Amino acid sequence: MRDKQRVETRRRLYHAALEVFSNDGVDECRIEDIALRAEVSRAAFYFHFPTKDDVLLELLQEAEQPLVEALKALPEGAPLQDFFEIFIHSLAAFWSEGERKKLLIDVFATQLRRVRLLAEDRRAELVRHAVAERFLRASQDGEVSSMIPPELLADFFLLNCMAAMASWYAQPLLSLSDTLQGVVFLFMNGAKPPSLPTQGST
């Protein structure tokens, strides 16, 4: 019973924090306002979320979990294009929504503050690990160049997606889906394996 109550309190605090973050801004908002909205004490917030970043990391995990599950559900021999379509659809579906969209830059900033941890433990980042695994297969199958290690290709691709999403947030000239399609197009044209010489060429 107590565990169930603890889980419910955490969820209330999480949703209250997202609402206050969206309305007041992450840096400017007060923990007291989050606790008041969740109808709990200020200490309860810190028990469940030691920092505001911990709320944002939970939001990121909420975005990544269905994405990773969808990527893992792809058949073993699915072409890389299917992988990209799932990736784009999942990201765009989650982050295009109003309240979440407002927190996109704050989530990215939180991620960047964790770069040292992520550099030491690639598996700590589920999406990063899933993309690197898929790029490893793509490299083995000749879908992408093997000149660059798949882990570095994955990081390069994800950083380009992050930069494009940040630009889209600031100035949404295209839909998020179309913006990410552009990233895939530019990435794949740069990551293609070298063309084999045509017959008769010297």
C-alpha positions as a printed NumPy array, in Angstrom:
array([[  0.   ,   0.   ,   0.   ],
       [  2.793,   2.389,   0.962],
       [  4.725,   1.571,  -2.23 ],
       [  1.63 ,   2.281,  -4.335],
       [  1.146,   5.609,  -2.56 ],
       [  4.81 ,   6.483,  -3.152],
       [  4.469,   5.738,  -6.875],
       [  1.3  ,   7.847,  -7.098],
       [  2.987,  10.745,  -5.285],
       [  5.947,  10.57 ,  -7.652],
       [  3.664,  10.625, -10.705],
       [  1.709,  13.588,  -9.299],
       [  4.925,  15.476,  -8.661],
       [  6.249,  14.599, -12.114],
       [  3.172,  15.907, -13.93 ],
       [  2.937,  18.95 , -11.659],
       [  6.593,  19.755, -12.344],
       [  6.099,  19.504, -16.111],
       [  3.122,  21.876, -15.921],
       [  5.032,  24.405, -13.817],
       [  8.132,  24.071, -16.018],
       [  6.004,  24.751, -19.105],
       [  4.257,  27.756, -17.572],
       [  7.097,  29.405, -15.642],
       [ 10.274,  28.044, -17.235],
       [ 12.575,  25.459, -15.683],
       [ 15.162,  27.903, -14.343],
       [ 12.627,  30.427, -13.037],
       [ 10.068,  28.122, -11.433],
       [  9.893,  27.472,  -7.699],
       [  9.831,  24.031,  -6.107],
       [  7.161,  25.349,  -3.725],
       [  4.819,  25.88 ,  -6.678],
       [  5.365,  22.322,  -7.899],
       [  4.696,  20.892,  -4.43 ],
       [  1.579,  23.05 ,  -4.062],
       [  0.203,  21.877,  -7.395],
       [  0.908,  18.243,  -6.469],
       [ -0.566,  18.809,  -2.979],
       [  2.518,  17.51 ,  -1.191],
       [  5.322,  19.032,   0.87 ],
       [  8.433,  20.662,  -0.585],
       [ 10.485,  17.895,   1.03 ],
       [  8.445,  15.305,  -0.877],
       [  9.648,  16.806,  -4.156],
       [ 13.294,  16.459,  -3.152],
       [ 12.683,  12.915,  -1.916],
       [ 11.49 ,  11.858,  -5.366],
       [ 13.493,  14.278,  -7.533],
       [ 16.745,  15.575,  -6.004],
       [ 17.005,  18.208,  -8.785],
       [ 14.885,  19.677, -11.566],
       [ 17.153,  17.839, -13.987],
       [ 15.859,  14.545, -12.6  ],
       [ 12.348,  15.481, -13.739],
       [ 13.637,  16.3  , -17.222],
       [ 15.566,  13.036, -17.393],
       [ 12.366,  11.172, -16.579],
       [ 10.647,  13.032, -19.431],
       [ 13.501,  11.992, -21.731],
       [ 13.13 ,   8.396, -20.597],
       [  9.404,   8.607, -21.309],
       [ 10.244,   9.702, -24.856],
       [ 12.933,   7.091, -25.389],
       [ 11.272,   3.96 , -24.024],
       [  8.642,   3.533, -26.79 ],
       [ 11.244,   4.511, -29.4  ],
       [ 13.66 ,   1.807, -28.247],
       [ 10.857,  -0.778, -28.067],
       [  9.731,   0.094, -31.615],
       [ 13.299,  -0.151, -32.919],
       [ 13.827,  -3.517, -31.242],
       [ 10.569,  -4.795, -32.742],
       [ 11.884,  -4.293, -36.287],
       [ 12.671,  -7.586, -38.068],
       [ 16.354,  -8.531, -38.098],
       [ 16.728,  -7.98 , -41.835],
       [ 14.716,  -4.744, -42.065],
       [ 16.455,  -2.141, -44.268],
       [ 18.032,   0.909, -42.685],
       [ 15.292,   3.085, -44.194],
       [ 12.679,   1.289, -42.042],
       [ 14.831,   1.997, -39.006],
       [ 14.957,   5.704, -39.855],
       [ 11.189,   5.866, -40.442],
       [ 10.456,   4.389, -37.008],
       [ 13.025,   6.688, -35.425],
       [ 11.597,   9.826, -37.043],
       [  7.95 ,   8.917, -36.438],
       [  8.523,   8.188, -32.755],
       [ 10.53 ,  11.353, -32.061],
       [  8.163,  13.591, -34.001],
       [  5.048,  12.085, -32.395],
       [  6.399,  12.67 , -28.888],
       [  8.054,  16.085, -29.172],
       [  5.598,  17.831, -31.529],
       [  3.002,  18.092, -28.752],
       [  2.647,  21.564, -27.21 ],
       [  3.645,  21.163, -23.559],
       [  6.458,  18.721, -24.293],
       [  7.763,  20.901, -27.103],
       [  8.235,  23.759, -24.626],
       [ 10.693,  21.626, -22.643],
       [ 12.737,  20.293, -25.561],
       [ 15.699,  22.667, -25.133],
       [ 15.778,  22.128, -21.366],
       [ 15.902,  18.361, -21.904],
       [ 18.769,  18.751, -24.382],
       [ 20.657,  20.997, -21.948],
       [ 20.24 ,  18.368, -19.237],
       [ 21.569,  15.725, -21.627],
       [ 24.629,  17.809, -22.442],
       [ 25.402,  18.181, -18.73 ],
       [ 25.613,  14.36 , -18.603],
       [ 28.121,  14.025, -21.443],
       [ 30.912,  12.713, -19.195],
       [ 28.716,   9.9  , -17.836],
       [ 27.455,   9.013, -21.307],
       [ 30.99 ,   8.939, -22.684],
       [ 31.973,   6.431, -20.01 ],
       [ 28.915,   4.191, -20.328],
       [ 27.305,   4.003, -23.769],
       [ 24.744,   1.451, -22.551],
       [ 23.407,   3.985, -20.04 ],
       [ 21.758,   5.718, -22.991],
       [ 19.199,   3.344, -24.501],
       [ 18.616,   5.173, -27.786],
       [ 22.316,   5.764, -28.329],
       [ 23.014,   2.074, -27.789],
       [ 20.161,   0.976, -30.095],
       [ 21.294,   3.31 , -32.905],
       [ 24.915,   2.165, -32.565],
       [ 23.831,  -1.498, -32.762],
       [ 21.803,  -0.821, -35.918],
       [ 24.65 ,   1.101, -37.527],
       [ 26.977,  -1.799, -36.765],
       [ 24.696,  -4.099, -38.792],
       [ 24.403,  -1.451, -41.516],
       [ 28.179,  -1.266, -41.717],
       [ 28.483,  -5.057, -41.922],
       [ 25.79 ,  -5.165, -44.63 ],
       [ 27.374,  -2.366, -46.666],
       [ 24.515,   0.095, -46.091],
       [ 26.883,   2.689, -44.604],
       [ 30.601,   3.294, -44.834],
       [ 32.837,   1.233, -42.571],
       [ 35.505,   3.964, -42.542],
       [ 34.065,   5.381, -39.305],
       [ 33.23 ,   3.124, -36.326],
       [ 29.447,   2.597, -35.978],
       [ 29.469,   4.07 , -32.458],
       [ 30.87 ,   7.338, -33.81 ],
       [ 28.407,   7.307, -36.712],
       [ 25.567,   6.843, -34.22 ],
       [ 26.773,   9.769, -32.093],
       [ 27.184,  11.937, -35.192],
       [ 23.664,  11.098, -36.362],
       [ 22.08 ,  11.699, -32.949],
       [ 23.901,  15.014, -32.466],
       [ 22.686,  16.147, -35.891],
       [ 19.127,  15.175, -34.905],
       [ 19.489,  17.106, -31.648],
       [ 20.781,  20.203, -33.463],
       [ 17.982,  20.005, -36.035],
       [ 15.328,  19.625, -33.327],
       [ 16.746,  22.635, -31.456],
       [ 16.588,  24.702, -34.672],
       [ 13.05 ,  23.462, -35.329],
       [ 12.042,  24.508, -31.813],
       [ 13.384,  28.026, -32.371],
       [ 12.005,  28.391, -35.9  ],
       [  9.658,  25.624, -37.082],
       [  9.85 ,  26.259, -40.823],
       [  8.993,  22.592, -41.485],
       [  7.23 ,  19.938, -39.438],
       [  9.504,  18.101, -37.019],
       [  9.06 ,  14.963, -39.093],
       [ 10.199,  16.721, -42.292],
       [ 13.093,  18.335, -40.422],
       [ 14.332,  14.931, -39.25 ],
       [ 13.824,  13.476, -42.736],
       [ 16.239,  16.142, -43.931],
       [ 18.787,  15.054, -41.32 ],
       [ 18.514,  11.445, -42.512],
       [ 18.918,  12.496, -46.156],
       [ 22.018,  14.582, -45.471],
       [ 23.468,  11.975, -43.126],
       [ 22.993,   9.089, -45.529],
       [ 24.462,  10.962, -48.457],
       [ 27.542,  11.593, -46.362],
       [ 27.688,   8.113, -44.833],
       [ 27.254,   6.047, -47.983],
       [ 30.043,   3.588, -48.697],
       [ 32.406,   4.603, -51.527],
       [ 30.998,   3.655, -54.928],
       [ 32.599,   0.72 , -56.651],
       [ 34.331,   1.673, -59.925],
       [ 32.148,   1.061, -62.939],
       [ 33.169,  -1.623, -65.398],
       [ 35.726,  -0.341, -67.922],
       [ 36.836,   2.603, -65.765],
       [ 40.53 ,   3.053, -65.071]])
